[in-house]
Amino acid sequence: MRLRTKKSASNSDDHDSDATTKTATASSTATSQSSVTPTRQTHRISMPHNSLFILGPKTNTRWLHGINADKRLPADRLPEELAHAGSRISLTFRHIGTFLNAEGSRIWGQGATAKRREQARRTVNGDEKRTEAIVRAFGAENRESGEFDWKRVYGQGFDVLHFNEIEDGELPMAFLGCDDVANRQLMGFLEELGMRCAVVEATPPSPPLLLQLRSQSHLRRDLEHDGFVVRKEVQVGFRDTDTLHTEITGILPTLFYLDRFYSLDTTPQGQSATASAYEILFQVDEARRLLLGQEERAAAPEILAPLEAVLWPLEERLKRREFVAGEVFSLADCALWPVVERVFGVGDRERNWEGFEGLKDWWKRMVERESVRAVRKRFGVGDSGEK
């Protein structure tokens, strides 16, 4: 064990009362030697097998400590220092005030930027600037002695989990399809979860295929014309990192799977919203299917009536609440915003929102969310709505 005074520590003889080290063997020897500068001291304490070193909090504010690897030749070591091939175990017990969700994708608490679970933010991996900030904070704590100002150095919080990027081979895989709306729904939910994935782009689709719809088709009745152009659809999917590498295909099964195993919110408010979100998700998917084959960013005039019929019940809900399924953001919000963007258009192609003021206000809130902004940027839509 090596103890060394911090740079800012005073060189006075008034040492902390708990600076006395306690070891399991009374024969432990301590050799004091002068450090490189007159203001710093170093103490080396022999710790044979079954030794215990207790460092008090006051001593910790003045002294740096560490157990370094013994690089001496075996012939230069004492017999007890050769026990167990010179291996060592160091255990640190802490009171933890910063927390992660089960997937390690969200962080909150005392040491994070978000202090409460409902405000949890995405963890940061491999961000050089943010990593440097937390390393500088560690350095400040190691340098400063006396009354360390924790709030000044750490109070703003850090969301860094790993200093380096996670290798793609360890990541789940998100498969994009030919349906632009479904792609945004999937990526929006993954962004909201803070789940980093290896994204596989869809194979370029074949030319649109004209399908003559039979009279019993609900699309035939709703659209009131003889045919509807759709793509040969390559569907979105997801491959998990569990031992079976579970794979799911299709936007609804994928969203349900993700919400089951990587839920956004498990609080009572979140559970209530989820109950409504699943029902709403089927309504939203009906609108998504109506939009299949639409080449423009905004819906064609001939399908606006059936789309508005689907969206009207959601407009009524949003007149009474901030989010479509309840008091908190949910899977339903993730699925709805790409549909609304497509129906009403954005930028110069924006349509009249008359009769859908609730949806419009909700939409303005959605585009300010970090996850929505990230997905729109990924698919080439800026803050102005231009693509």
C-alpha atoms as a printed R data frame, in Angstrom:
    type eleno elety resid chain resno       x       y       z
1   ATOM     1    CA   MET     A     1   0.000   0.000   0.000
2   ATOM     2    CA   ARG     A     2   1.302   3.451  -0.887
3   ATOM     3    CA   LEU     A     3   0.075   6.699   0.652
4   ATOM     4    CA   ARG     A     4   1.079  10.041  -0.801
5   ATOM     5    CA   THR     A     5  -0.024  13.523   0.199
6   ATOM     6    CA   LYS     A     6  -2.048  15.459  -2.343
7   ATOM     7    CA   LYS     A     7  -0.390  18.430  -4.010
8   ATOM     8    CA   SER     A     8  -2.577  20.917  -2.197
9   ATOM     9    CA   ALA     A     9  -2.100  19.275   1.198
10  ATOM    10    CA   SER     A    10  -0.361  21.379   3.835
11  ATOM    11    CA   ASN     A    11   3.075  20.294   4.977
12  ATOM    12    CA   SER     A    12   2.221  21.047   8.562
13  ATOM    13    CA   ASP     A    13   2.611  18.474  11.319
14  ATOM    14    CA   ASP     A    14  -1.086  18.731  12.152
15  ATOM    15    CA   HIS     A    15  -2.151  15.423  10.621
16  ATOM    16    CA   ASP     A    16  -5.694  14.109  10.740
17  ATOM    17    CA   SER     A    17  -6.579  12.153  13.845
18  ATOM    18    CA   ASP     A    18  -7.600   9.086  11.873
19  ATOM    19    CA   ALA     A    19  -4.420   8.953   9.798
20  ATOM    20    CA   THR     A    20  -3.205   5.987  11.812
21  ATOM    21    CA   THR     A    21  -3.408   2.882   9.688
22  ATOM    22    CA   LYS     A    22  -4.721  -0.368  11.090
23  ATOM    23    CA   THR     A    23  -3.423  -3.678   9.805
24  ATOM    24    CA   ALA     A    24  -4.257  -7.251  10.694
25  ATOM    25    CA   THR     A    25  -0.676  -7.924  11.656
26  ATOM    26    CA   ALA     A    26   1.071  -5.879  14.320
27  ATOM    27    CA   SER     A    27   4.407  -6.425  12.586
28  ATOM    28    CA   SER     A    28   3.524  -4.244   9.564
29  ATOM    29    CA   THR     A    29   6.378  -1.929   8.818
30  ATOM    30    CA   ALA     A    30   5.969   1.595   7.548
31  ATOM    31    CA   THR     A    31   8.801   3.343   5.862
32  ATOM    32    CA   SER     A    32   8.536   7.105   5.522
33  ATOM    33    CA   GLN     A    33  10.549   8.803   2.905
34  ATOM    34    CA   SER     A    34  10.691  12.260   1.454
35  ATOM    35    CA   SER     A    35   8.740  12.787  -1.756
36  ATOM    36    CA   VAL     A    36  10.091  14.581  -4.761
37  ATOM    37    CA   THR     A    37   8.970  17.976  -3.454
38  ATOM    38    CA   PRO     A    38   9.256  19.159   0.149
39  ATOM    39    CA   THR     A    39   5.482  19.553   0.434
40  ATOM    40    CA   ARG     A    40   4.574  15.921  -0.383
41  ATOM    41    CA   GLN     A    41   5.221  12.782   1.625
42  ATOM    42    CA   THR     A    42   5.066   9.101   0.720
43  ATOM    43    CA   HIS     A    43   4.453   6.160   3.062
44  ATOM    44    CA   ARG     A    44   4.802   2.550   1.932
45  ATOM    45    CA   ILE     A    45   3.066  -0.068   4.065
46  ATOM    46    CA   SER     A    46   3.748  -3.759   3.729
47  ATOM    47    CA   MET     A    47   0.533  -5.773   3.435
48  ATOM    48    CA   PRO     A    48   1.075  -9.556   3.539
49  ATOM    49    CA   HIS     A    49  -1.722 -12.082   3.076
50  ATOM    50    CA   ASN     A    50  -4.805 -11.459   5.289
51  ATOM    51    CA   SER     A    51  -3.877  -7.808   5.870
52  ATOM    52    CA   LEU     A    52  -6.549  -5.140   6.171
53  ATOM    53    CA   PHE     A    53  -6.075  -1.428   5.575
54  ATOM    54    CA   ILE     A    54  -8.720   1.036   6.759
55  ATOM    55    CA   LEU     A    55  -8.671   4.543   5.311
56  ATOM    56    CA   GLY     A    56 -10.766   7.139   7.150
57  ATOM    57    CA   PRO     A    57 -12.631   9.934   5.320
58  ATOM    58    CA   LYS     A    58 -10.456  12.699   6.806
59  ATOM    59    CA   THR     A    59  -7.283  10.955   5.722
60  ATOM    60    CA   ASN     A    60  -8.793  10.473   2.296
61  ATOM    61    CA   THR     A    61  -9.109  14.239   1.846
62  ATOM    62    CA   ARG     A    62  -5.363  14.675   2.419
63  ATOM    63    CA   TRP     A    63  -3.745  11.517   1.072
64  ATOM    64    CA   LEU     A    64  -3.769   9.632  -2.236
65  ATOM    65    CA   HIS     A    65  -3.695   5.856  -1.836
66  ATOM    66    CA   GLY     A    66  -3.174   2.847  -4.027
67  ATOM    67    CA   ILE     A    67  -1.967  -0.746  -4.211
68  ATOM    68    CA   ASN     A    68   0.404  -0.998  -7.130
69  ATOM    69    CA   ALA     A    69   1.469  -4.167  -8.897
70  ATOM    70    CA   ASP     A    70   4.701  -5.557  -7.473
71  ATOM    71    CA   LYS     A    71   7.188  -5.600 -10.347
72  ATOM    72    CA   ARG     A    72  10.146  -6.864  -8.319
73  ATOM    73    CA   LEU     A    73  11.767 -10.145  -9.234
74  ATOM    74    CA   PRO     A    74  10.551 -13.127  -7.151
75  ATOM    75    CA   ALA     A    75  14.060 -13.422  -5.634
76  ATOM    76    CA   ASP     A    76  13.687  -9.918  -4.187
77  ATOM    77    CA   ARG     A    77  10.396 -10.633  -2.390
78  ATOM    78    CA   LEU     A    78   9.667 -12.079   1.032
79  ATOM    79    CA   PRO     A    79   8.153 -15.602   1.155
80  ATOM    80    CA   GLU     A    80   4.762 -14.230   2.259
81  ATOM    81    CA   GLU     A    81   4.815 -11.840  -0.706
82  ATOM    82    CA   LEU     A    82   4.998 -14.799  -3.073
83  ATOM    83    CA   ALA     A    83   1.827 -16.422  -1.710
84  ATOM    84    CA   HIS     A    84  -0.929 -17.067  -4.268
85  ATOM    85    CA   ALA     A    85   1.438 -16.152  -7.120
86  ATOM    86    CA   GLY     A    86   1.469 -12.570  -5.903
87  ATOM    87    CA   SER     A    87  -2.167 -11.990  -6.914
88  ATOM    88    CA   ARG     A    88  -4.269  -9.472  -4.993
89  ATOM    89    CA   ILE     A    89  -7.911  -8.589  -4.539
90  ATOM    90    CA   SER     A    90  -9.104  -5.064  -3.823
91  ATOM    91    CA   LEU     A    91 -12.692  -4.494  -2.673
92  ATOM    92    CA   THR     A    92 -14.300  -1.050  -2.446
93  ATOM    93    CA   PHE     A    93 -17.592  -0.529  -0.595
94  ATOM    94    CA   ARG     A    94 -19.588   2.558  -1.509
95  ATOM    95    CA   HIS     A    95 -22.926   4.169  -0.799
96  ATOM    96    CA   ILE     A    96 -24.371   4.380  -4.315
97  ATOM    97    CA   GLY     A    97 -26.488   7.403  -5.247
98  ATOM    98    CA   THR     A    98 -26.361   7.090  -9.048
99  ATOM    99    CA   PHE     A    99 -28.400   4.439 -10.858
100 ATOM   100    CA   LEU     A   100 -28.768   2.703 -14.234
101 ATOM   101    CA   ASN     A   101 -31.715   0.889 -15.749
102 ATOM   102    CA   ALA     A   102 -31.370  -2.835 -16.414
103 ATOM   103    CA   GLU     A   103 -30.096  -2.279 -19.957
104 ATOM   104    CA   GLY     A   104 -27.514   0.302 -18.911
105 ATOM   105    CA   SER     A   105 -29.011   2.760 -21.381
106 ATOM   106    CA   ARG     A   106 -30.456   5.303 -18.888
107 ATOM   107    CA   ILE     A   107 -28.807   7.002 -15.926
108 ATOM   108    CA   TRP     A   108 -30.097   9.154 -13.078
109 ATOM   109    CA   GLY     A   109 -29.286  10.086  -9.495
110 ATOM   110    CA   GLN     A   110 -26.765  12.077  -7.499
111 ATOM   111    CA   GLY     A   111 -23.871  11.782  -9.943
112 ATOM   112    CA   ALA     A   112 -25.924  12.105 -13.161
113 ATOM   113    CA   THR     A   113 -27.356  15.172 -14.863
114 ATOM   114    CA   ALA     A   114 -30.911  13.929 -14.198
115 ATOM   115    CA   LYS     A   115 -31.521  13.561 -10.476
116 ATOM   116    CA   ARG     A   116 -34.830  11.646 -10.614
117 ATOM   117    CA   ARG     A   117 -35.717   8.406 -12.371
118 ATOM   118    CA   GLU     A   118 -38.517   9.904 -14.452
119 ATOM   119    CA   GLN     A   119 -35.989  12.393 -15.847
120 ATOM   120    CA   ALA     A   120 -33.350   9.738 -16.643
121 ATOM   121    CA   ARG     A   121 -31.136  10.524 -19.608
122 ATOM   122    CA   ARG     A   122 -29.278   8.329 -22.050
123 ATOM   123    CA   THR     A   123 -25.879   7.045 -20.993
124 ATOM   124    CA   VAL     A   124 -22.860   8.356 -22.882
125 ATOM   125    CA   ASN     A   125 -20.200   6.064 -24.347
126 ATOM   126    CA   GLY     A   126 -17.053   7.057 -26.186
127 ATOM   127    CA   ASP     A   127 -17.676  10.819 -26.105
128 ATOM   128    CA   GLU     A   128 -14.208  12.377 -25.877
129 ATOM   129    CA   LYS     A   129 -15.335  15.792 -24.631
130 ATOM   130    CA   ARG     A   130 -17.619  14.472 -21.875
131 ATOM   131    CA   THR     A   131 -15.096  11.829 -20.873
132 ATOM   132    CA   GLU     A   132 -12.436  14.511 -20.471
133 ATOM   133    CA   ALA     A   133 -14.795  16.515 -18.235
134 ATOM   134    CA   ILE     A   134 -15.337  13.639 -15.808
135 ATOM   135    CA   VAL     A   135 -11.621  12.744 -15.784
136 ATOM   136    CA   ARG     A   136 -10.832  16.371 -14.894
137 ATOM   137    CA   ALA     A   137 -13.319  16.128 -12.035
138 ATOM   138    CA   PHE     A   138 -11.604  12.970 -10.756
139 ATOM   139    CA   GLY     A   139  -8.309  14.809 -10.961
140 ATOM   140    CA   ALA     A   140  -9.645  17.791  -9.025
141 ATOM   141    CA   GLU     A   141 -10.825  15.489  -6.226
142 ATOM   142    CA   ASN     A   142  -7.418  13.820  -6.071
143 ATOM   143    CA   ARG     A   143  -5.548  17.130  -5.978
144 ATOM   144    CA   GLU     A   144  -7.671  19.035  -3.492
145 ATOM   145    CA   SER     A   145  -7.250  18.400   0.225
146 ATOM   146    CA   GLY     A   146  -9.204  19.627   3.210
147 ATOM   147    CA   GLU     A   147 -12.925  20.276   2.713
148 ATOM   148    CA   PHE     A   148 -13.531  19.027  -0.840
149 ATOM   149    CA   ASP     A   149 -16.410  20.898  -2.506
150 ATOM   150    CA   TRP     A   150 -18.313  17.948  -4.011
151 ATOM   151    CA   LYS     A   151 -21.190  20.049  -5.316
152 ATOM   152    CA   ARG     A   152 -18.897  22.413  -7.212
153 ATOM   153    CA   VAL     A   153 -16.964  19.608  -8.907
154 ATOM   154    CA   TYR     A   154 -19.590  16.876  -9.345
155 ATOM   155    CA   GLY     A   155 -22.905  18.594  -8.660
156 ATOM   156    CA   GLN     A   156 -23.862  19.209 -12.312
157 ATOM   157    CA   GLY     A   157 -23.638  15.476 -12.938
158 ATOM   158    CA   PHE     A   158 -22.144  13.294 -15.665
159 ATOM   159    CA   ASP     A   159 -23.877  10.734 -17.889
160 ATOM   160    CA   VAL     A   160 -20.684   8.949 -18.999
161 ATOM   161    CA   LEU     A   161 -20.881   5.167 -18.556
162 ATOM   162    CA   HIS     A   162 -18.032   3.891 -20.744
163 ATOM   163    CA   PHE     A   163 -15.000   5.909 -21.806
164 ATOM   164    CA   ASN     A   164 -14.799   3.932 -25.067
165 ATOM   165    CA   GLU     A   165 -17.404   3.036 -27.665
166 ATOM   166    CA   ILE     A   166 -19.085  -0.375 -27.406
167 ATOM   167    CA   GLU     A   167 -18.053  -2.688 -30.226
168 ATOM   168    CA   ASP     A   168 -20.775  -3.244 -32.852
169 ATOM   169    CA   GLY     A   169 -20.516  -7.009 -32.373
170 ATOM   170    CA   GLU     A   170 -21.940  -6.578 -28.869
171 ATOM   171    CA   LEU     A   171 -24.897  -4.475 -30.006
172 ATOM   172    CA   PRO     A   172 -28.475  -5.410 -30.893
173 ATOM   173    CA   MET     A   173 -29.388  -4.950 -34.561
174 ATOM   174    CA   ALA     A   174 -32.171  -2.773 -35.969
175 ATOM   175    CA   PHE     A   175 -33.287  -3.625 -39.501
176 ATOM   176    CA   LEU     A   176 -34.882  -0.826 -41.502
177 ATOM   177    CA   GLY     A   177 -37.528  -1.546 -44.122
178 ATOM   178    CA   CYS     A   178 -39.063   0.142 -47.154
179 ATOM   179    CA   ASP     A   179 -41.739   1.939 -45.122
180 ATOM   180    CA   ASP     A   180 -40.364   5.308 -44.092
181 ATOM   181    CA   VAL     A   181 -42.977   5.774 -41.370
182 ATOM   182    CA   ALA     A   182 -42.233   2.392 -39.765
183 ATOM   183    CA   ASN     A   183 -38.499   3.154 -39.897
184 ATOM   184    CA   ARG     A   184 -39.055   6.356 -37.930
185 ATOM   185    CA   GLN     A   185 -41.328   4.626 -35.442
186 ATOM   186    CA   LEU     A   186 -38.686   1.991 -34.708
187 ATOM   187    CA   MET     A   187 -35.726   4.369 -34.570
188 ATOM   188    CA   GLY     A   188 -37.721   6.840 -32.463
189 ATOM   189    CA   PHE     A   189 -38.433   4.216 -29.826
190 ATOM   190    CA   LEU     A   190 -34.816   3.036 -29.794
191 ATOM   191    CA   GLU     A   191 -33.649   6.644 -29.419
192 ATOM   192    CA   GLU     A   192 -36.096   7.185 -26.580
193 ATOM   193    CA   LEU     A   193 -34.766   4.047 -24.864
194 ATOM   194    CA   GLY     A   194 -31.224   5.284 -25.409
195 ATOM   195    CA   MET     A   195 -30.418   1.905 -26.943
196 ATOM   196    CA   ARG     A   196 -27.417   1.957 -29.241
197 ATOM   197    CA   CYS     A   197 -27.868  -0.462 -32.148
198 ATOM   198    CA   ALA     A   198 -26.124  -1.592 -35.285
199 ATOM   199    CA   VAL     A   199 -28.527  -0.317 -37.959
200 ATOM   200    CA   VAL     A   200 -28.971  -2.339 -41.158
201 ATOM   201    CA   GLU     A   201 -30.401  -0.356 -44.057
202 ATOM   202    CA   ALA     A   202 -33.094  -1.881 -46.267
203 ATOM   203    CA   THR     A   203 -32.217  -3.301 -49.664
204 ATOM   204    CA   PRO     A   204 -33.416  -0.839 -52.347
205 ATOM   205    CA   PRO     A   205 -37.021  -1.832 -53.136
206 ATOM   206    CA   SER     A   206 -38.258  -2.978 -56.502
207 ATOM   207    CA   PRO     A   207 -40.586  -0.631 -58.486
208 ATOM   208    CA   PRO     A   208 -44.031  -0.136 -56.930
209 ATOM   209    CA   LEU     A   209 -46.434  -2.981 -57.548
210 ATOM   210    CA   LEU     A   210 -50.038  -2.155 -58.493
211 ATOM   211    CA   LEU     A   211 -52.464  -4.327 -56.563
212 ATOM   212    CA   GLN     A   212 -56.092  -4.517 -57.638
213 ATOM   213    CA   LEU     A   213 -58.048  -4.630 -54.409
214 ATOM   214    CA   ARG     A   214 -61.091  -6.814 -54.048
215 ATOM   215    CA   SER     A   215 -64.420  -5.355 -52.881
216 ATOM   216    CA   GLN     A   216 -64.129  -6.851 -49.395
217 ATOM   217    CA   SER     A   217 -60.898  -4.954 -48.682
218 ATOM   218    CA   HIS     A   218 -61.293  -2.198 -46.072
219 ATOM   219    CA   LEU     A   219 -58.858  -0.101 -48.132
220 ATOM   220    CA   ARG     A   220 -61.098  -0.503 -51.187
221 ATOM   221    CA   ARG     A   221 -64.100   0.813 -49.253
222 ATOM   222    CA   ASP     A   222 -62.218   3.617 -47.516
223 ATOM   223    CA   LEU     A   223 -60.401   4.920 -50.565
224 ATOM   224    CA   GLU     A   224 -63.328   4.423 -52.961
225 ATOM   225    CA   HIS     A   225 -61.242   3.712 -56.019
226 ATOM   226    CA   ASP     A   226 -60.197   0.623 -57.919
227 ATOM   227    CA   GLY     A   227 -56.550   0.271 -56.985
228 ATOM   228    CA   PHE     A   228 -53.845   1.267 -54.557
229 ATOM   229    CA   VAL     A   229 -50.104   1.465 -55.186
230 ATOM   230    CA   VAL     A   230 -47.985  -0.221 -52.518
231 ATOM   231    CA   ARG     A   231 -44.366  -1.322 -52.302
232 ATOM   232    CA   LYS     A   232 -43.154  -4.855 -52.112
233 ATOM   233    CA   GLU     A   233 -42.541  -4.268 -48.454
234 ATOM   234    CA   VAL     A   234 -39.314  -5.157 -46.700
235 ATOM   235    CA   GLN     A   235 -40.375  -4.899 -43.072
236 ATOM   236    CA   VAL     A   236 -38.490  -3.455 -40.140
237 ATOM   237    CA   GLY     A   237 -37.086  -5.859 -37.572
238 ATOM   238    CA   PHE     A   238 -34.919  -6.235 -34.500
239 ATOM   239    CA   ARG     A   239 -32.304  -8.757 -33.366
240 ATOM   240    CA   ASP     A   240 -31.592  -8.873 -29.629
241 ATOM   241    CA   THR     A   241 -28.382  -9.771 -27.816
242 ATOM   242    CA   ASP     A   242 -29.893 -12.471 -25.594
243 ATOM   243    CA   THR     A   243 -28.489 -15.984 -25.680
244 ATOM   244    CA   LEU     A   244 -30.981 -17.023 -28.385
245 ATOM   245    CA   HIS     A   245 -30.441 -13.840 -30.448
246 ATOM   246    CA   THR     A   246 -34.193 -13.327 -30.642
247 ATOM   247    CA   GLU     A   247 -35.374 -11.825 -33.936
248 ATOM   248    CA   ILE     A   248 -38.657  -9.990 -34.506
249 ATOM   249    CA   THR     A   249 -40.097  -8.844 -37.842
250 ATOM   250    CA   GLY     A   250 -42.777  -6.216 -38.487
251 ATOM   251    CA   ILE     A   251 -43.295  -2.862 -36.824
252 ATOM   252    CA   LEU     A   252 -46.039  -3.846 -34.365
253 ATOM   253    CA   PRO     A   253 -44.405  -7.071 -33.097
254 ATOM   254    CA   THR     A   254 -41.077  -5.244 -32.806
255 ATOM   255    CA   LEU     A   255 -42.517  -2.330 -30.834
256 ATOM   256    CA   PHE     A   256 -44.440  -4.668 -28.534
257 ATOM   257    CA   TYR     A   257 -41.298  -6.753 -27.926
258 ATOM   258    CA   LEU     A   258 -39.180  -3.700 -27.124
259 ATOM   259    CA   ASP     A   259 -41.805  -2.301 -24.785
260 ATOM   260    CA   ARG     A   260 -42.079  -5.669 -23.047
261 ATOM   261    CA   PHE     A   261 -38.366  -6.153 -22.374
262 ATOM   262    CA   TYR     A   262 -37.079  -2.547 -22.495
263 ATOM   263    CA   SER     A   263 -39.991  -0.550 -21.134
264 ATOM   264    CA   LEU     A   264 -39.764   3.239 -21.142
265 ATOM   265    CA   ASP     A   265 -41.421   3.690 -17.768
266 ATOM   266    CA   THR     A   266 -42.365   1.112 -15.114
267 ATOM   267    CA   THR     A   267 -43.863   3.618 -12.665
268 ATOM   268    CA   PRO     A   268 -47.624   3.447 -11.929
269 ATOM   269    CA   GLN     A   269 -48.152   6.365 -14.324
270 ATOM   270    CA   GLY     A   270 -46.189   4.512 -16.974
271 ATOM   271    CA   GLN     A   271 -48.186   1.314 -16.510
272 ATOM   272    CA   SER     A   272 -51.449   3.216 -16.906
273 ATOM   273    CA   ALA     A   273 -50.190   4.889 -20.081
274 ATOM   274    CA   THR     A   274 -49.034   1.543 -21.497
275 ATOM   275    CA   ALA     A   275 -52.508   0.070 -21.080
276 ATOM   276    CA   SER     A   276 -53.932   2.816 -23.300
277 ATOM   277    CA   ALA     A   277 -50.915   2.891 -25.615
278 ATOM   278    CA   TYR     A   278 -51.431  -0.655 -26.883
279 ATOM   279    CA   GLU     A   279 -54.985   0.097 -28.000
280 ATOM   280    CA   ILE     A   280 -53.882   3.362 -29.610
281 ATOM   281    CA   LEU     A   281 -51.050   1.603 -31.398
282 ATOM   282    CA   PHE     A   282 -53.517  -0.372 -33.522
283 ATOM   283    CA   GLN     A   283 -55.263   2.867 -34.535
284 ATOM   284    CA   VAL     A   284 -51.951   4.449 -35.463
285 ATOM   285    CA   ASP     A   285 -50.972   1.380 -37.478
286 ATOM   286    CA   GLU     A   286 -54.173   1.622 -39.484
287 ATOM   287    CA   ALA     A   287 -53.117   5.135 -40.477
288 ATOM   288    CA   ARG     A   288 -49.615   3.909 -41.306
289 ATOM   289    CA   ARG     A   289 -51.050   1.276 -43.636
290 ATOM   290    CA   LEU     A   290 -53.127   3.902 -45.413
291 ATOM   291    CA   LEU     A   291 -49.927   5.804 -46.100
292 ATOM   292    CA   LEU     A   292 -48.157   2.819 -47.715
293 ATOM   293    CA   GLY     A   293 -47.031   3.616 -51.233
294 ATOM   294    CA   GLN     A   294 -47.375   7.382 -50.871
295 ATOM   295    CA   GLU     A   295 -44.260   8.775 -52.530
296 ATOM   296    CA   GLU     A   296 -44.612  12.340 -51.257
297 ATOM   297    CA   ARG     A   297 -43.747  13.423 -47.733
298 ATOM   298    CA   ALA     A   298 -47.352  14.555 -47.164
299 ATOM   299    CA   ALA     A   299 -50.394  12.333 -47.688
300 ATOM   300    CA   ALA     A   300 -52.179  12.468 -51.030
301 ATOM   301    CA   PRO     A   301 -55.559  14.294 -51.024
302 ATOM   302    CA   GLU     A   302 -57.613  11.178 -51.855
303 ATOM   303    CA   ILE     A   303 -56.703   9.406 -48.616
304 ATOM   304    CA   LEU     A   304 -56.984  12.378 -46.269
305 ATOM   305    CA   ALA     A   305 -60.603  11.593 -45.336
306 ATOM   306    CA   PRO     A   306 -59.930   8.037 -44.075
307 ATOM   307    CA   LEU     A   307 -56.769   9.248 -42.347
308 ATOM   308    CA   GLU     A   308 -58.617  12.023 -40.569
309 ATOM   309    CA   ALA     A   309 -61.237   9.502 -39.463
310 ATOM   310    CA   VAL     A   310 -58.474   7.463 -37.810
311 ATOM   311    CA   LEU     A   311 -56.802  10.498 -36.240
312 ATOM   312    CA   TRP     A   312 -59.938  12.189 -34.927
313 ATOM   313    CA   PRO     A   313 -60.266  10.053 -31.728
314 ATOM   314    CA   LEU     A   314 -56.605  10.821 -30.975
315 ATOM   315    CA   GLU     A   315 -57.280  14.538 -31.419
316 ATOM   316    CA   GLU     A   316 -60.010  14.258 -28.792
317 ATOM   317    CA   ARG     A   317 -57.630  12.553 -26.384
318 ATOM   318    CA   LEU     A   318 -54.952  15.217 -26.830
319 ATOM   319    CA   LYS     A   319 -57.379  17.977 -25.917
320 ATOM   320    CA   ARG     A   320 -57.369  16.598 -22.372
321 ATOM   321    CA   ARG     A   321 -53.777  15.427 -21.824
322 ATOM   322    CA   GLU     A   322 -50.178  16.234 -22.648
323 ATOM   323    CA   PHE     A   323 -49.387  12.824 -24.135
324 ATOM   324    CA   VAL     A   324 -51.642  10.687 -26.274
325 ATOM   325    CA   ALA     A   325 -51.870   7.686 -23.918
326 ATOM   326    CA   GLY     A   326 -51.772   9.366 -20.516
327 ATOM   327    CA   GLU     A   327 -49.683  11.465 -18.171
328 ATOM   328    CA   VAL     A   328 -46.275  10.293 -19.453
329 ATOM   329    CA   PHE     A   329 -44.587   9.824 -22.817
330 ATOM   330    CA   SER     A   330 -45.229   6.304 -24.113
331 ATOM   331    CA   LEU     A   331 -44.888   3.906 -26.998
332 ATOM   332    CA   ALA     A   332 -48.014   5.446 -28.543
333 ATOM   333    CA   ASP     A   333 -46.324   8.845 -28.858
334 ATOM   334    CA   CYS     A   334 -43.321   7.194 -30.534
335 ATOM   335    CA   ALA     A   335 -45.583   5.520 -33.091
336 ATOM   336    CA   LEU     A   336 -47.851   8.508 -33.714
337 ATOM   337    CA   TRP     A   337 -45.467  11.367 -34.505
338 ATOM   338    CA   PRO     A   338 -44.114   9.903 -37.815
339 ATOM   339    CA   VAL     A   339 -47.702   9.369 -38.983
340 ATOM   340    CA   VAL     A   340 -48.721  12.919 -38.071
341 ATOM   341    CA   GLU     A   341 -45.646  14.305 -39.827
342 ATOM   342    CA   ARG     A   342 -46.572  12.392 -42.976
343 ATOM   343    CA   VAL     A   343 -50.269  13.280 -42.909
344 ATOM   344    CA   PHE     A   344 -49.939  17.002 -42.311
345 ATOM   345    CA   GLY     A   345 -46.578  17.501 -43.947
346 ATOM   346    CA   VAL     A   346 -43.851  19.850 -42.769
347 ATOM   347    CA   GLY     A   347 -42.200  23.025 -44.019
348 ATOM   348    CA   ASP     A   348 -43.584  24.300 -47.358
349 ATOM   349    CA   ARG     A   349 -45.772  21.200 -47.721
350 ATOM   350    CA   GLU     A   350 -47.553  21.643 -44.403
351 ATOM   351    CA   ARG     A   351 -51.321  21.198 -44.625
352 ATOM   352    CA   ASN     A   352 -54.068  22.979 -42.773
353 ATOM   353    CA   TRP     A   353 -54.381  21.742 -39.175
354 ATOM   354    CA   GLU     A   354 -57.958  23.021 -38.835
355 ATOM   355    CA   GLY     A   355 -59.924  20.735 -36.532
356 ATOM   356    CA   PHE     A   356 -56.722  19.152 -35.222
357 ATOM   357    CA   GLU     A   357 -55.414  21.865 -32.935
358 ATOM   358    CA   GLY     A   358 -54.734  19.348 -30.168
359 ATOM   359    CA   LEU     A   359 -52.575  17.265 -32.489
360 ATOM   360    CA   LYS     A   360 -50.788  20.385 -33.670
361 ATOM   361    CA   ASP     A   361 -49.872  21.485 -30.125
362 ATOM   362    CA   TRP     A   362 -48.782  17.935 -29.292
363 ATOM   363    CA   TRP     A   363 -46.690  17.810 -32.481
364 ATOM   364    CA   LYS     A   364 -44.866  21.003 -31.498
365 ATOM   365    CA   ARG     A   365 -43.944  19.390 -28.179
366 ATOM   366    CA   MET     A   366 -42.800  16.195 -29.875
367 ATOM   367    CA   VAL     A   367 -40.360  17.875 -32.274
368 ATOM   368    CA   GLU     A   368 -38.581  19.380 -29.262
369 ATOM   369    CA   ARG     A   369 -37.853  15.960 -27.781
370 ATOM   370    CA   GLU     A   370 -34.278  14.775 -28.090
371 ATOM   371    CA   SER     A   371 -35.287  11.428 -29.609
372 ATOM   372    CA   VAL     A   372 -37.518  12.972 -32.284
373 ATOM   373    CA   ARG     A   373 -34.911  15.550 -33.228
374 ATOM   374    CA   ALA     A   374 -32.307  12.785 -33.596
375 ATOM   375    CA   VAL     A   375 -34.533  10.645 -35.844
376 ATOM   376    CA   ARG     A   376 -35.602  13.550 -38.033
377 ATOM   377    CA   LYS     A   377 -31.964  14.515 -38.457
378 ATOM   378    CA   ARG     A   378 -31.056  10.933 -39.340
379 ATOM   379    CA   PHE     A   379 -33.664  10.848 -42.088
380 ATOM   380    CA   GLY     A   380 -32.732  14.262 -43.431
381 ATOM   381    CA   VAL     A   381 -35.390  16.512 -41.911
382 ATOM   382    CA   GLY     A   382 -34.045  19.619 -40.190
383 ATOM   383    CA   ASP     A   383 -35.630  21.759 -37.499
384 ATOM   384    CA   SER     A   384 -37.360  23.805 -40.176
385 ATOM   385    CA   GLY     A   385 -39.003  20.663 -41.557
386 ATOM   386    CA   GLU     A   386 -37.177  20.777 -44.869
387 ATOM   387    CA   LYS     A   387 -35.779  17.579 -46.258
